[in-house]
Structures are given as structure tokens and as C-alpha cells.
């Protein structure tokens, strides 16, 4: 039986500038900008319009922030960070000095609260910066759901709202 050669079919996908891998974004720079409350793309515009509310877009470069989904991650990270600072301090003071419980509560509770409040906004900014750097949750221009027109809601957001 003669050996038959298979002829290759048409390519599955033709390379174009649109199908090329997108430029890499510097995650550390984006997180650093977010920690400072600045736009993760340009570092100029403000990221927050209120304590934990992000702006709709950057005033300097126009980056859309409406699709970000930080959810509960900033709160979890703040709990871990504050816990790793406060718990060793509590254990050290308790073992070396053994102050009264009321004194400990009067000191540790406000210190914990203040530390958490001071960290939550920078941590949320860093999370939004990380999402931008990794093109997560609407920060990818090549995503078919990405919208350039910021006046209309995204298709998947409408589906999420209706169930």
C-alpha cells in the first residue's frame, strides 16, 4: 500500500496584531501606585473618590475602574497583616509584663482598629493595581466584553444583576 501524505489544512488562526500577546504590565509598579491611591496605569490620577469607593475613571489617563472587583480580598489581607503585627505584640507584653485585662483591651482594641483603618485603603488600591496589571475583571482591552463607551453597562453586569 503506498504511503499517503497529508496536506496541511488552512491554519486555525491567522496571526494579526489583534491576536498577538498584549504588552506585559509591571505588577509591582501598579501595586505601588495603588498603595499610594493613584491610578495603576499612569500613577497621576486619583484612584479613590471616597474612603473605599473607586472613581469611575482616571482623570489623567481615562482608565476605566468600573469593572474592578476587589471584593473581600483587601479586608482579608488587612486582617492577616494587622494580626501578624498585633498578636506577637500582645503575646510579648502579656508574657513579660502581665498587665490587667481591662488595660490590655483599652490599648489593643483601639490600636487594632486604627491599624486596620489605616491599611484598608492602600491595600485595596494595591489589589486594584494587581488586577489592572494582570488584566483581570475588565482591565483587558482585548476581552470581547471590554467596553470603550463608559456610558453603557457591560453585558455581563446586566446578566449578573438579573440573576
C-alpha positions in Angstrom: 0.0 0.0 0.0 1.5 3.4 -0.9 2.1 5.9 1.8 -0.2 8.9 1.5 1.0 12.3 2.6 -1.5 14.5 4.4 -1.6 18.0 3.1 -2.0 20.6 5.9 -5.3 22.3 6.1 -5.8 26.0 6.5 -4.3 27.5 9.7 -6.7 27.5 12.6 -5.9 31.2 13.3 -4.0 33.7 11.3 -1.7 35.9 13.3 -2.6 39.6 13.3 -1.7 42.5 15.6 -5.0 41.9 17.4 -4.2 38.2 18.2 -0.6 39.0 19.4 0.1 38.7 23.1 -0.6 42.0 24.8 2.2 44.0 26.3 3.2 43.0 29.8 2.3 45.3 32.6 4.5 45.8 35.6 2.6 44.4 38.6 4.9 45.9 41.2 4.7 49.4 39.8 0.9 49.1 39.5 0.6 47.8 43.1 2.9 50.6 44.3 0.8 53.2 42.6 -2.4 51.6 44.0 -0.9 51.7 47.5 -0.5 55.4 47.1 -4.1 55.8 45.9 -3.1 56.6 42.4 -4.1 55.2 39.0 -2.3 51.9 38.4 -1.8 52.8 34.7 -0.4 56.3 34.8 0.3 57.0 38.5 -1.1 60.5 38.2 -4.9 60.4 38.7 -6.6 59.6 42.0 -7.9 56.1 42.4 -10.5 56.8 45.1 -13.3 59.3 45.2 -14.2 58.4 48.8 -12.6 56.3 51.5 -13.1 52.9 49.8 -15.0 53.9 46.6 -13.0 53.9 43.5 -13.5 56.6 40.8 -15.3 55.6 37.6 -12.2 56.5 35.6 -8.8 58.2 35.9 -8.9 61.9 35.4 -5.4 61.9 33.9 -5.4 58.9 31.5 -9.1 57.9 31.3 -8.6 54.3 32.6 -12.0 52.8 33.4 -12.2 51.5 37.0 -15.9 50.5 37.0 -15.2 46.8 36.3 -12.7 46.2 39.1 -13.8 43.5 41.7 -11.6 43.8 44.8 -14.5 42.2 46.8 -13.3 41.0 50.2 -9.6 40.4 49.5 -8.4 43.8 50.9 -10.2 43.1 54.2 -8.7 39.6 54.4 -5.2 40.9 53.7 -5.6 43.7 56.3 -6.8 41.1 58.9 -3.7 39.0 58.2 -1.3 42.0 58.3 -2.7 43.6 61.4 -2.9 40.1 63.1 0.7 39.4 62.4 1.6 42.8 64.0 -0.8 42.9 67.0 -0.7 39.2 68.1 3.1 39.0 68.7 2.9 42.3 70.5 0.1 41.1 72.7 1.9 37.9 73.5 5.2 39.7 74.3 3.5 42.2 76.6 1.4 39.5 78.3 4.3 37.2 79.0 6.8 39.9 80.1 4.5 42.3 82.0 1.1 40.7 82.6 -1.0 44.0 82.7 -4.6 43.9 83.8 -7.1 42.7 81.1 -9.0 45.9 81.0 -5.8 47.8 80.3 -5.0 45.4 77.5 -8.4 45.8 76.0 -8.2 49.6 76.3 -5.0 49.6 74.3 -5.2 46.7 71.9 -8.7 47.3 70.6 -8.1 50.9 69.5 -4.7 50.1 68.1 -6.1 47.2 66.1 -9.0 49.4 64.8 -6.7 52.3 63.8 -4.2 50.0 62.1 -7.0 48.3 60.1 -8.5 51.7 59.1 -5.1 53.0 58.1 -4.3 49.9 55.9 -7.6 49.1 54.2 -7.4 51.9 51.5 -3.8 51.3 50.5 -4.4 47.5 50.4 -7.5 48.0 48.3 -5.5 50.2 45.9 -2.8 47.6 45.6 -5.4 44.9 44.8 -6.9 47.1 42.1 -3.4 47.7 40.8 -2.7 44.0 40.7 -6.0 43.4 38.9 -5.1 46.0 36.3 -1.6 44.6 35.8 -2.9 41.0 35.3 -5.8 42.3 33.1 -8.4 40.9 35.4 -12.1 41.8 35.7 -12.5 44.2 32.8 -9.0 45.6 32.6 -8.2 43.7 29.4 -8.7 45.7 26.2 -8.7 42.5 24.2 -11.6 41.0 26.1 -14.7 40.9 23.9 -16.7 42.2 26.9 -14.4 45.2 27.3 -16.2 48.4 26.6 -14.8 51.7 25.4 -18.1 53.5 25.8 -18.3 54.1 29.6 -21.9 55.3 29.4 -23.4 51.9 28.7 -23.4 49.0 31.2 -21.4 45.9 30.4 -23.4 42.9 29.1 -22.3 40.5 31.9 -23.0 43.1 34.6 -26.6 43.2 33.3 -26.8 39.4 33.5 -25.4 39.4 37.0 -28.0 41.9 38.2 -30.9 39.9 36.8 -29.7 36.6 38.2 
